[in-house]
């Protein structure tokens, strides 16, 4: 593969293709498949420049399996392989293996702090 280095807060993702046969053994034609929304990060840019001119580092790294928005990115083909270039902000989640530390979901904070009912 050619070496590509994404600029700023962009990433290069290799989409994970779906299986062509369902669990029940039914063949799924290409026309019926949905666009992939999962992939593996192949390359990561240096980050985004903040308001003060400082470089804000990326939250993802090469090798991460990610879920991204359905119709995002610019498709490109290198050596007969499809890749997507997209901004980091279009990545919705990073898949974490079961053995890795679990991400905690914090409860939403109430904006009505200090107010009492009644």
PEJO-V291582 format. One record per residue. N is the residue number from 1. SS is DSSP state (A for helix, B for strand, O for the rest). OMEGA is omega as a letter, one per 20 degrees, with the letter a starting at -180 (999 if undefined). NEAR is the number of other ideal C-beta (glycine too) atoms within 8 Angstrom. Layout:
# PEJO-V291582
N_SS_OMEGA_NEAR + N_SS_OMEGA_NEAR
This chain:
# PEJO-V291582
1_O_r_5 + 2_O_r_5 + 3_O_r_4 + 4_O_r_7 + 5_O_r_6 + 6_O_r_11 + 7_O_r_6 + 8_O_a_9 + 9_O_r_10 + 10_B_r_11 + 11_B_r_15 + 12_B_a_13 + 13_B_r_15 + 14_B_a_11 + 15_B_r_10 + 16_O_a_9 + 17_O_r_5 + 18_O_r_8 + 19_O_a_6 + 20_O_r_5 + 21_B_a_7 + 22_O_r_8 + 23_O_r_3 + 24_O_r_4 + 25_O_a_5 + 26_O_r_6 + 27_B_r_6 + 28_O_a_10 + 29_O_a_6 + 30_A_a_4 + 31_A_a_4 + 32_A_a_5 + 33_O_r_8 + 34_O_r_6 + 35_O_a_6 + 36_O_r_9 + 37_O_a_8 + 38_B_r_10 + 39_B_a_12 + 40_B_a_10 + 41_B_a_15 + 42_B_a_8 + 43_B_a_10 + 44_B_r_10 + 45_O_a_13 + 46_O_a_6 + 47_O_a_10 + 48_B_r_8 + 49_B_a_8 + 50_O_a_8 + 51_O_a_3 + 52_O_r_4 + 53_O_r_5 + 54_O_a_6 + 55_B_r_8 + 56_B_a_8 + 57_O_a_5 + 58_O_r_11 + 59_O_a_5 + 60_O_a_11 + 61_O_r_7 + 62_O_r_7 + 63_O_r_5 + 64_O_r_10 + 65_B_a_9 + 66_B_r_15 + 67_B_a_9 + 68_B_a_15 + 69_O_a_7 + 70_O_a_7 + 71_O_a_4 + 72_O_r_8 + 73_O_r_9 + 74_B_a_6 + 75_B_r_7 + 76_B_a_8 + 77_B_r_7 + 78_B_a_8 + 79_O_r_5 + 80_O_r_3 + 81_B_r_8 + 82_B_r_8 + 83_B_r_13 + 84_B_r_15 + 85_B_a_11 + 86_B_r_13 + 87_B_a_7 + 88_A_a_13 + 89_A_r_5 + 90_A_r_10 + 91_B_a_12 + 92_B_a_7 + 93_B_r_6 + 94_B_r_10 + 95_O_a_9 + 96_O_r_8 + 97_O_a_5 + 98_O_a_4 + 99_O_a_3 + 100_O_r_6 + 101_O_a_4 + 102_O_r_5 + 103_O_r_5 + 104_O_r_4 + 105_O_a_4 + 106_O_r_4 + 107_O_r_4 + 108_O_r_4 + 109_O_a_5 + 110_O_r_5 + 111_O_a_4 + 112_O_a_5 + 113_O_r_6 + 114_O_r_3 + 115_O_r_5 + 116_O_r_3 + 117_O_r_3 + 118_O_999_2
